[in-house]
Amino acid sequence: DALHALQYLKTEIDELSELEAIWSKDVTDSSELATALADFTGQENIVTLGTIGTGTWEGTAIADGYIPDDITITESDPNALLTAGTDIVKDTHITFFK
C-alpha cells in the first residue's frame, strides 16, 4: 500500500544519505575507507539479493516453506546435511555439485 511504499522510500533515501556521507569523506587509503564503511548499518530488510558466492549463514534456521522441494547445493558435503535425529523427507530431490 502507499504507506509501506513511502516508508520504503524513506529508508532508501536515508541509506543513500549515509553512503553519500561516507563517500564524501577525504579517504586517503583503504583502511580509512574500510573504517568508514564499517560504520554503515545498511538496511534492516533485504528486498532483492543476487547470488551469494561465499559466506556462512549466521541467521536463524530457514523455515521449510522457503526452501523449494528441488534445490541445488554447490560446494557442500552431503553428509553435513544429515544430522542425527533429523527426519529425511521422501520425494525431495537435492543435487550436489563439487
N, C-alpha and C positions, 0 to 999 in steps of 0.2 A: 504494500500500500504506500501511499505518498509519504506518510510519516517515516516509515522504515527507509525509504529511498533518500529522504532528507538527512536522516541520521547517518546513513552510509556515506553520503557525500561529505558531510561534516567531518567524519572520521578520515576520509581520504584527503581532504584539504588540510586537516591538522597534521597528518603524516607528511604530506608534501612540504608543509612549512617547516617541520622538524628536519627533514632531509635537506631542504634549502639552507637552513642554518648550518648544518654540518658542512655542506659543500662550499659555503661562502667563507668558511674559516681559511686562514692562510696556512695551509698544510704544507710543511716543507719536507716531510719524509713519511714513509709508510707506517711507522709506529704511531705518529700523530694521527694519521687517518684511521688506523685501527682503533685507537683510543676514542676518537670522535664517533666512529660507527658503533662501538661497543655500548655507547650511551643511548643509541637509537632503540626504542622499545618495539617498534613495528606495530602490527595491528593484532587485535585480540582474536579475530576470526578470519581465517583464510577462505576467500571466496573461490579462487581459482589457483590451482597448483599444477605445474608441469611435471615432468618425470623427475623423480628424485634419484640421483646417481649413486650417492653414498650417504652414509649416516646410520645412526642407531635410533630406533623408535624408543622414546623415553616417556611416552604418554601412557594413559590408561589403556586397558585392553580394548580392541576394536570389536564392537558388537557384531555377531554373526550376520545380522541384517545388512551390514555394509560390505560384506565380503561376498563376491559372486560365487556361484557354485562351480564355475570353471575358471580357475585362476592359473597364472604362470608365475613361478618364483624363480629368479635367476640368482646364481652365485650363492646357493644355500645348500646346506646339508639336510637331506630329507629326514634323517634320524633326529635332527634337532627339533623337528616339529612334533615328534611323537614323545609325549611325556607320560610317565607312569600315572595311571588313573584317569587319563583323558579318553573320552569316548571317540571312536572313529565313526564318522558319518558315512553310511553306504551311499553309493552312486555319486560321490563327489570326485571330480577329476582335477588333479593337480599335476601340472607339467613342470619338471625341473630341467634347467639348462645349466651346464657348467662350462 
